[in-house]
């Protein structure tokens, strides 16, 4: 499985239809051909990709 964000192949399965990319440090899920990308927050929670930057800008 290649990462949908960086295209790298250093990914691992972390759950049912959930994967982690060791190249760009994001988690992503694949459901019904729809890919959702998440960032890991400092406290370990998953945030939709790009939302972490919006929170920092406040």
C-alpha positions in Angstrom: 0.0 0.0 0.0 1.5 3.4 -1.0 0.8 6.5 1.0 -1.8 8.7 -0.6 0.0 11.9 0.6 3.7 11.3 -0.3 3.5 8.2 -2.5 6.0 6.4 -0.3 5.7 2.6 0.3 6.9 2.7 3.9 3.4 2.0 5.3 2.1 -0.4 7.9 -1.3 -1.5 8.9 -2.4 -0.3 12.3 -6.0 -1.4 12.3 -8.9 -2.5 10.2 -8.5 -0.5 6.9 -6.1 1.9 8.8 -2.4 2.5 7.8 0.5 4.6 9.0 3.2 6.2 6.8 6.7 6.2 8.2 7.9 8.6 5.5 5.5 11.5 6.2 4.1 10.4 9.7 0.4 10.4 8.9 -2.3 7.9 9.4 -4.9 7.1 6.7 -7.9 5.0 6.3 -9.5 3.5 3.2 -13.2 2.8 3.1 -15.2 2.2 0.0 -12.4 3.6 -2.2 -12.4 6.8 -0.1 -9.1 7.8 1.5 -9.1 9.9 4.7 -5.8 11.3 5.9 -5.1 12.1 9.6 -2.3 13.8 11.5 -1.3 12.7 14.9 -1.6 15.4 17.5 0.9 15.8 20.3 -1.5 14.0 22.7 -1.9 11.1 20.3 -5.4 12.0 19.0 -6.1 11.9 15.2 -6.9 15.2 13.5 -8.1 15.5 9.9 -5.0 16.4 7.8 -4.4 20.2 7.8 -6.6 20.9 10.8 -3.6 20.9 13.1 -2.1 24.0 11.3 -5.4 25.8 11.6 -5.4 25.3 15.3 -1.8 26.5 15.6 -2.7 29.7 13.7 -5.3 30.8 16.3 
